[in-house]
Amino acid sequence: MNAFASAYFFNKQWTPHPFQEACWAAMAQGKSGLLNAPTGYGKTFAMWFGILDHYYRQDTGVGRRGLHTLWITPLRALSKEILLATQDVSRELELDYRIELRTGDTPTHDRQRQRRHPPQALITTPESVHLLLASKGYRSFFENLAFIIVDEWHELLGNKRGVLAELAIQHLRTIQPALMTWGISATIGNLAEAKSILTRDDGSALIRADIEKAIRLETLFPDELDKYPWSGHLGTRLAAKALDVIHANHTTLLFTNTRSQAEIWYQKLLEADIRLAGQLALHHGSLSEELRLWVEDMLRQGELKAVVCTSSLDLGVDFPAVDCVIQIGSPKGIARFLQRAGRSGHRPGAVSQIYFLPTHSLEIMEGASLTYAIGQHMIEERIPFIRSFDLLIQFMMTLAVSDGFRADALFDEVTRTHCFEKITRDEFDQCLLLITQGGNTLHGYDEFHKVVVEEGLYKVVSRKVAMQHRLSIGAIVSDMMMRVVFKSGKYLGVVEEWFISRLSVGDVFWFGGRSLELLYIRENAAVVKPSRATRAAVPSWLGGRFPISVDYGKSLRHVLDNPHSAYPELAFLRPLFDEQQARSHLPRENELLVEYNQSKYGYHLFVYPFEGKLVHEGMAAILAYRIGQAHPHSFSISSNDYGFELLSAEPFELDRQQVVQLFDPAALMHDINHGVNVEEMAKRTFRDIASISGLMFNGYPGKRQKTKHLQAHASLFFKVFAEYEPENLLYQQAFDEVYDLQLQMARMHRAFLRMQQQQLIYMKNDRFSPFAFPIFTESFRTRYSNEDWAKQLEKLKKELHVG
């Protein structure tokens, strides 16, 4: 057994798990690999003691100087958690192995000290690694690096931050070829592929813990079932049910999918039970570091009764006092739900207790679908990004502002990554041309001549260009943020510029659990003061929309196949299902339900694929185009995760064969290009690509460019490329991302194939069915934004003769 682990585990009276011993043995053999184990069973220690064993087995002298381990994490909260766990080992065993943290919150003087006197281990983020690579002389900083550990690799794999990690790791291998790379991952559907992408080594190890984490799932039911549900109706009405759970447990985490929802629930819980004041906290990524760290420390000490949070706390963080989790609303994915459930009972042998709190009546059935998915061990794959040319261009600039690079060597390097293994030399050279001359179109403008070539070395000589690039490193682009501060200067966090722009001086909004009055705007800051107002606006951050996963959709369709099964959620929903069957039809797994009916608002076509809101939006546009080819109509579109609606002022009744033809997968790409405004979607996507690639500069800290100005600049570039250089890689990437990420073309095509094979149930109804009503109200909501929504919905029910 590993000597350091033996001593530490003896002191703690622990026994190592077989998967931990397997990791230590593989690391002792110099192997890279991927570890898959449930939360709370010591994944960090499975890596850490292998690292310590390697470090202290080296000869003293040069091998013991400098940075030895780079530990990459996707979340700041997780970074702090790892820091505390590993520092405890050094303290307990009296080791001289120093561990430090380096994230966007690390003060500048600490970063400078770390560069001069690096610790043995640095816990950091993908973006911070690239900032280190953008420093002069970075090779000497990394020359003794032995390990890279990528925590929660599955979380990085499915987004562009994973590409940042790929590029950095492959480059560090050119400095230290013997570098061992290990990933820590929760279960995903493509574990072997995840290992291959990270390690790029056929001989690397895949170690899976033979442990199944026990999860207890319960759904919170309303006192009465609304047979005609609408989105958001239950939600906070079940606050009393959530309070019962909170008071029955020591510490509860309440997960929401958006920061806005977290702000709302924090206020509703305090309104419902003032005794929680001082015991209830709020945690999300837009709050100040000071507030977030305070919440995390209080959680560790067990001083909080409950915390309302977002994904900012759902990865790998260890708060022993948390014995219960509440998921508010649909988690949209099985893996996300399991990850959040694992925040409770975070220790070996403990049961993870999680409650599902639906936000509308029909969502109750998702409790059954989650139970089914967990029982069937269904888990989503994470699809890695490929051909992200914006990040390749950014990486070229990163190397150019530090010590420079040579084209042939860099081409050989990047083609060893999964993301760029298929790019051609011509495409690589186009990226070089963009950073040296602005490409084929912008060569007449000096500002795009950023990199010079001297004796084959590509480098940046302008200090201004270097500074602007370092300020722009990263793969996350959001709308411009405004700081929220008191007059004293105390920093509270950030909100998006567009939200503040809608407020007038004197308006009140909720933020960080406080009621705040806007005093004035100063440069990039919204200056506020506390308010006693009980009614206030709630900030809405963009980017909160994400689709339900493919497997989640499968589990939803499955539970409808047997609505009279033993699931308590389905038993509770039986009156709603009976009403659906009486008014229309309750679709089974092998059936596709389509409803057509007329109301005072027009003529409605409802379709229920259960593929998620984003896919439904694209489907609806395609069907509208196909119907319009034979019967020219104008349609409005509404959708939710279960289905979508086409609404026209003119009748468009279809026969059964015409409905069948609507779901023909043939000519899908043609119909998307003609039925969906792909160019407008690509134009919006291009803004992010232009920012990441450095085509546009977003501004200096405190003097960020306004969102509308950035969008105008991006639109100008987009128009120029469309007219003069349509083969431009960044221009083409914008369309690829629209097809792959927004329209989810591959998934949509599979859905059309499935729907074509299902038995079509085509119902012509005289009134809305329970399934149709919430889809209809999605579009209806915006017409009554200034009225009480619940009262308006009751009026709407009477008008439509439902309920």
N, C-alpha and C positions, 0 to 999 in steps of 0.2 A: 504494500500500500504506500502511496505517496506520504513521505515523512512529515511534510508540513500539514497535510490534511489530517494525518493520524494524530498529531499533537493538538490541533485545533478542535477536531471532533471529539477527542478524549476530554478536553476541557469543557466542551458543551454537552457531553454525554450523548453524542449523536452517533449513529451508524451510517456509513456511506451507502448510497444506492449503487446498484450494479452499473447504471449508466454513467455515474460520476467516475467510478473506477475505470470504465472503458475509455472515457475521455482522457483521463490522466495517462493511461497507457499509450493511447494513440499520440498524444502530444509529446510524450517522452521519446517516441519513435520518429519525431519530426514531421508528423502528418498534419495536413489541413483537414477540415471536415465541417459537418453541420450537425448540431445537436437539436433533437426534438424531444421535449419533455413537458409535462403539464406544469402549470403555474404553482408555485409554493413548494417545490420539491428540490430546490437548490441548484438551478441551472447556472447561476453566477459562480458558485463554488466549483462546479464541474469544470469550468474554464480556469478559474483563478489559481487553484492549487497546481495545475499543470504549468501555468505561467511562472509561479514562484519556484517550482522545481527546476525549470529550465534556467531561470536567472541565477540561482545559487549553485547550479552545477557548472557554470562557466568558470574559467580561470579568472582570477583577479587581474585587474589592469584594464586594458582598453575595452575588453568585452563587457565590463561592468559599468562603463560610462555611457551617459546619454539616454535617450528615450528607448525603452525596451518594449513597451506595449502601447498600442493605440486601440482604445475601446470606443467604438462608434455606436451612438444611440440615436433614435429618431426624436426623442422627447427630452426636454430639459428636466421634467420631474423624474424621469427614469434615470437620467444622468446623476442626479443628486442621490437617488436610492442606491445606485451602484457604488458611488463614492463612499457613502456611509458604511456599506457592507464590507468593502475591501479595506478601508481604513481600520475597521475593527479588527481584521485579521492581522494587519501590521502591528497594531497596538497590543493585541492579545499575545502574539508570538514575539514581540519586541524586535521587529524586523526594521531594517533601514530602507525598506522599499517604499518610496514616496509616491503617492497618488494625488493627482490634481485634476481639476475640472476646467474645461475651456469651451464656453458656448458664447452665444451672442450677448449674454448678460455679464460675462467676465470683464472686469474693469481693464482699461487699456494698460495700466502699469503692471498688472498681473500678467497680461499677455506678453509684454515686453520682457519681464523677468523670466517667464517660461522659455522664451526664445534663447535667452542668454544662459540660463541654468535649468535645462529641462528636467522634469521629474522622471522617475522610472516608468510611470504609467500616466497616460493622459486620456481622460474620459471626455469625449467631444462629439460633435455632430458632423455630418458630411460637409456642410457649408464651411465649418471651421477648418476642416482638413484642407479644403481648397484654398482657403485664405493663407494657410501655412505654406502651401505650394506656390503661392503668389509672392512669397518673400524671397529676397536675395539670399543666396547661400543656403537654401532649404535642404540641400542634399546632406550637408554635414549634420543637420538636425535629425535626419532620419537614418543616418548611416548605420546605426547599431540596432535598428528596429528588428525585433524578432517575431512579434505577434501583432496581428490585426484581428480583433474580435468585433463582429457586427451583431449587435443585439437587436432582437425583433426584426430579423432580416426579412421575414414575410411582409412586414409593414412597409419597408422601403422598396421591396421588389416590384410592387405594382404601381409605382409612380416615378416621376423623373428624379427624385432624390436617390433612387436606386441606381440610376445611371451615373449620378455624381459619385456614388460609392464605387461603382465599377471602374470608372476612369481613374479615380485616385488610387485604388488598390493596385490596378495594373501598372500604374506609373511607379508606385513604391516598390513593386517587384523588380523594376529595372535598377533600382538603387540597391536592393537587398534581395537577390534571387532566392535565398533560402527562407524567405519570409513565410511563416505559417499563418494561414487565414482560416478563421473559424466563424461560423454563424450560429446564432441561437434563434430558434424559430418555433412558434406555435405550429400546430398541425395545419397544413394546407394540402390541397388536392394534388399538388405537383412538387412534393418534397425533393425528389431526385433531381428535377430540373433546377430547383432553387439552389441545391448544393453545387450543381455543375456551373451555374452562372456565377456563383460567388467564388468558388475555388479554382475553376478552370483546370482541374486536375482529376484525371480518370481514377487515380489511385487514392483519392481522398476518402475519408470515412463518413458514413451516414449512421449516426448513433441515435437510436430511438428508445426512449424509456418504456419499459413494459409496465406502465402504470396508467390506470384509468381514473381520472379525477371525478369524484362523485358530485353531481349537480342536482339540487332540488329546485325545481321550477314550479311556481304557482302563479296563476293569473288572478288579478284583482278585478272583481266583477262589480258593476254598478248595482244599486238596489233594484232598479227597474230597467228592463230592456227597451230601448227605443227601436221599434221595428223599421223605422225609416231614418237611418243614421246619416250624419254629415260630418265631414272631417273637422276635428277640433272640438266637437261638442262635449264629449266626456272630459278628456284631458284634465283640466284643473278642477272640474266638478268632483273628481275622485281624490281631491286633496285630503279629505277626511280619512279615506282608506289608506293613503300613504302615511298619514300621521299615526294611524294605528300600528303600522309596521315599524315606523321610526321609534315609537315609544316602547315597542316590545323587544327592541334590540339595543345593543351597546352603541354601535356606530353604523350608520347606513349611508351608502353612496347612491345618489339618485342621478342616473345618466340620462341626458337629453342628447338629441342629435344636432342641435344648433345652440349657439351662444344666446340667441334671442329667447329661445325656449327656457334656457337655464335662468336667465334674468327674470322671466315671468314666474317660473315655479318658485324661485326664491321668495319673491314678494307674496305669492299666494299662500305659501306655507306659513310665513310670518303673520299674515293677516288672519289665517285660520287658527294659529296658536302662538300668541305673543310670548308664551313661556320659552319658546325656542330662541328668543333674542339672546345672542351671545353664545349659543350652542349650535347655531346653524350657520354655514358658510357657503360661499360661492367660489367656483374655480373654473376659469376657462382661459384660453390662450391670449385674449386681448386685455386681460388685467395686468397690472404692474407686477414685476418680479417680486417686489416686497410683499405684496398681498398674497401672491401664489405661494411663496416660500413659507409665509406665516401659516397658511391653511395646511400645507404639507407637514410642517412641524407639529401643529396641533393634532393632526391625524395620527402621527407617529406616537404622540404622547397619550392618545385616547381621550383628548379633552373636548372633542366635538361630538355632538349627537348625530348630526347629518351634514352632508356636503352635497350641494347641487352642482353637477359638473358636466363637462363634455368629454370628448375623446382625449382631452388634456390629461386625464387620469386613468385611461383604460389600458395602458401598456406596462406590464411588468413591474408596477410599483407595489411595494410591500408595506401595508399598514395593518399590523396584527390586530388592532382594535376593530377593524371593519369586519362585521359578521353578517352583513346583509347588503344586498344590492337591489335597487329598483330600476328597471329599464322603462323609461317613459316613452311610449309610442313605439312604432315598429323599428327594430334594430336594422332592418333592411338586409342583413346578412347573418348567416349562422355563425361564422367565425367571429364576427364582431360581438355577437351575443355571448358566445363562450368566453371571449377575452374579458368582457365586462363581468360576467359571472365569477370569473377567477379572481377578481379583486376581493371577494369575501372568502373566508376560510383559507387564507393564504398560508397554509402550513401543511406538512405531510399528514395524510389521513383525515383531514378536516373536510366537511361537506361545504361546497359553495352554494349558498342560499341566494336565489334571485327571484324577484317578483316581476311579472310583466304587467304593466299598467297601460291598457289601451287608451287611445285618444278619441276613438269613436266606436260605435257598437260593432260594426262589421270587422274592425281590427281585432276584436276578441278572438276570432278564429286563428289568429297568428300565434296565440299561446299553444294551441293544439299542433300547429305546423312546426313550431319550434321543438315541442316534445317529440314529435315524429322524427324530425331531422336529427336530433341528438341521439335518439335510440337507434337510428339507421347509420350513425357515424357519417352523415353527409357533411361535406366540407368543401368550400370553394377553392378553386385554383386562383393563383395570383398571376396575371398575365404581364410579363415583363415588357418594358418599352424597347422598341428598336428604332434605329435610324433617327434619333433625336439630334438633328444637325445643329439646332440652336445651342445645345449643351456641348457639342464637339467644338463649335466656334468659340464658345465661352472658355472651354478648357485650353484651346490654343492660345487665347489671350492670357490666361492664367500663367502658362509656362513662359509666354513671351515677356510678361512684365517682371518675371523673376530672373532666371538665368538664361532664358532663350531656349529654342529647340531646333532640331534639324528635321526636315520634312520626312525623309526616308525612314529614319528611326521612329518618328512619331506615328507614321502610317503603320509600320509593323506592329507598334505597341497597341494602337487602338483597335486594330483588326483582331486582336487576341481577346477583346471583350465580346460579350454576347450581343450587346447593343449594336456594335459596328462591325461584326464579323463579316457581313455581307456587302459592305460599301465598296465601291470601285475606287480605283486611284483617281479617275476623273472627278468623281464626287468629292473626294478628299481635296483635290487641287482646287475645286470650286470654292471650298471653305477657305483655303489659303488665300485665294484671290480676293475673297470678301474682306479679310482682315488687313490685306496689304494695299488693295486698290479700290475697295468698295464694290468688288464684283464687276460684271460686265456693264452695269447700268450707272453706278454711282461714282465711277472713276474720275469724273470731272470735279469732284468735291474733296478738298484736302482733308476735311474732318473724318473721312472714312479711310484715309491712308494712315492707319494706326500702327502698323508693324513694318519695320524696315528689315531688309535682308542683307547681312554683311558676311561675306565669305560662307554662304550657305546657312548662317545662323539667323533664325527669325527672332527678333527682339523688339521691345518697345523702348524708345529713348525719351519719349515725352513724359514728364512727371504728371502732367494733367491727365493724360490718357491712362496712365497707371493708376492714379488715384480714383478716377471715375470707374475703372474696371473693378478695383477692389471693393468699392461701395456697391457694386451690382452683382457680386458673386452669389449664386444660388439658383434654385429651380422653382421656388415658390413666388408667384406673382399674384398680388391681390390688388383691389382698388386702393388708391392712396389713403393712407391712414392719417388721422389727426390725433394728436395727443390731447388727453383730457387732464387738466390741471386746476388746482385751486389758485386763488390770487397769490397765495404765499409761495407758489411754485411747486407744491407737493404734487407728485405725479401719480395718477390713478390708473392709467392704461390708455388704450387707443380705440377709436371707433372709425369707421370708414367715412371718408370725406363726403360722399353723397348723402349720408344720413344727416350730418351736421348742416349741410347746405340747405336742407329743407326746413331747418329751425330758424326762428326769429329770436332776437334778444328778449329774454324773459320767459321763453318756453322752458318747460321742465321735462326731463327725461330720466329714466332709470338706468343706472350703470354701476356695476360692482356692488349691487345690493343697496345703493343709496339713491335718494331722490335729489336730483341736481338741477339747478337753474342756470341757463346759459347767460353769462354776463356779456361776453364779447369774444371775438376771434382775433388772436394775435399770431401772425405768421402761420405756423403750422399747428397751433394749439387752440383748443376750445377752453376758454377760462370760465370756470363755474363756481358756484357756491352752494352749500347745502340748502335744501328746500323742505318745507313741511307739507308740500302738496301731496295728496294721496292719489291723484290721477296724473299720469305722465306717459309720454311716448316711450317705447322700448326700442333700442337700436336693433336694426336688422342687418346682420353681416351677410354679404354675398358669399357664395361658395358652399352653402349648407345643403344644397340638393345633391343627393347621390342615389343611384338606382338600387332597387332590390337586386340581389345576386341571382344568377341562373338557378342555383340549387335552392335558393329560398323560394323562387317562383314554382319550382317543381314540388316542394313540400306543401305550398299553399294549394296547388291544384289537387294534390293527393288527398288532403284531408276532406275536400269537398266530395271525393269519390264515395265516401261512406259517412254521410252526415249524421247517422244514427249510431255511430261508434261510441266507445266508452269515454272519449275525451270529455271532461267536464265543460270545456269551452263550447263544444258542439251541442251538448245537452242544454246549456244556457241559451244558445242561439236558436234552438229548435223553433220557437215561434216566428223568428225572423225568416228562417229557412222555409217554414210552412207557408208564410206569406209570399215569399219569392216563388215558390212552386205554384201557389194558387193564382198569382197575378201573371206569372210568366213561366219560368222553368228554372230548376236548380241544376246547374251544369255539373256533370261528372268529369272525371279525369280525361276520358276519351271523347269529350264533347266540347264543341265551341258554340257558345250562346251568342246570338245576335238578336237585338230587339229593335223594332221600328214602331214609333208611335207619334202622335200629334198632340200638341198642347197649345195654349194661348201664345206661347213663345215661338212656335214654329214646328218644324218637322225634325224628329230626332232619330239618329241611328246610334245604338249603343253596342259595343263589342267588348267581350271579356276574355282577353288572352292571359291575364295574370302574369305579365312580363315586366311590370314596373313602369313608373310614370315616364321616364325618359324614352324608353323604347316605344311606349304607347304614343307619345307625341309624334315621333317619326312615322309610325304606322298610320296614324290618323291623317297626316298630311298626304301620304301615299294613296290612301283610300279616297280622300277628297279629290285628288288629281284624277284617279281612275274613274270615279263617278262623273266628274266634270267633263271627261272626254265624250261621254254619250249624252249627258244632260247637264249643260253648263249651269252651274250654281255657285253661289258664294256660301262658304261654310265658316262657322266659328267652331273651334276645337276646345274640348275640355277633357282632362284625364286625371286619373289617380293610379295607384299601384295595381289596381285590379282590372281596370278597363278604360275605355275612352268613348267620347261622344262626338258625333258630327251633327251640327245644328244648322238648318237652313230655313229661310223665310218661305221658300217655295217647296212644294212636295217633290220628293224624289223616290217614291216607292219602287222597290226593286223586286224582281221575282227571285226564286230560290237559286236558279242557275247564275243569275247576275251576281248574287252575293258570293257564291262559290268562286267565281272568277276574280273577285276582289282580292282573294288571298293567294293568287297564283304567284309563286316566287320568281317566275320568269320575268325578265326585263326589270328587275327590282332596281338596279343601279340607274337605268334610264329614267324610271319614274321618280326616283329620289331626286335626281338632278333637275327634273322638270316640275316636281310637285313641292319640293322643299327649297327654300331660299338658301342653298348651300353656300353661295358666294357671300351673303351677308353674315352667315355663321362663321365662315372662314375669316372674314375681315375682323370679327371680334376676337377670334382665336389668335390671329396674327399679332395682335397687340402684345400678348404675353410672349410669343416667340421672338418678336422684335426686341423686347426688353431683356429676355434671357440671353440672346445672342449678342447684345450690345449694340444693335442697330440704333436703338434709342437709349438715351440716358434719362433715368427717372428723377434725377435731381440730387442735391446734397442734403444731409440731415438737417431738418429744420427749414429747408427750402425746396421741398419736393414739388415737382410739377403737378399741376392740376390734372385730374383724370380726363377731363374733356380735351385738354391740350394734348395729352399722350394719345388719346384715341384719334384725334385729328391728324397727328403726325403719323401714326401707324396706318391710317386710312390712305394717306398720301403715298407712303411707301408701297402699300398694297396695290394701289391704282397704277403706280409706275411699273411695278413688276408685272401686273396683269397685261399691261399694254406693250411693254418693251422687252420683258424677260420672263415669260410664263414658265420657263424651265428652271427658274431660280429655286434652289433647294428649300429655302425658308418659305417661299410662297407655296410650293408644293406640299411642304410639311403641314401648313395650316389646313389644307383640304384633307390630308391624311388623318389629322387629329379629329377633324369634324366627323369623318366617316367612321373612324375606329372608336372614338371616345364619346362623342356626343350622340351621334345617330346609332352607334353600336351596330354597324352594318352586319358583321358576322353573326351576332346574336339575333338580329332581326331576320336575317335570311333563314337561320335555323327555326325561328319561331314561325315564319310563313310556311316552311316545309311541314312543321308539326301541325299547324292549323289546317293545312290542306288535307292532311290525313285524318283529322278528327271528324267525327260525325257532326254535321252542321245542324244546330237547332235554331230555326229562324222563326221568331215570334213577332206577331203584329199585335201590340197591346193597346188597350184603350187608356191605360194610365201608367205612370211610372212604377217600376218594380223597386223593391228595397235596394237592389244592387245598383239601379240606375240613379236613384235620387242623390247619393253623395257625389256622383260624377257631375251631375247637372249643377249642383250647388257650388261646385268649385268655380265655375265661371260666373255664377250668379252673385257670388260674394262681393266682387269688386263694384257692383252696381249700388251697393248699400253700405259703403264704407263708413258713412256718417250716422248710421242707425244702429240700434242695438241688434246685433246679429241673431241672437237666440229668438227675440221677439219677431224679427223679420222672417225667420225660418218657420215659425209657427204659423204666421200669416200665409207663407208660401204653401205650406202643407194644406191649408184649408182651400186655397185657390186651386190646387191640383188634385184635391179629393184623395189625399193619402193620409195614412196614420190610423 
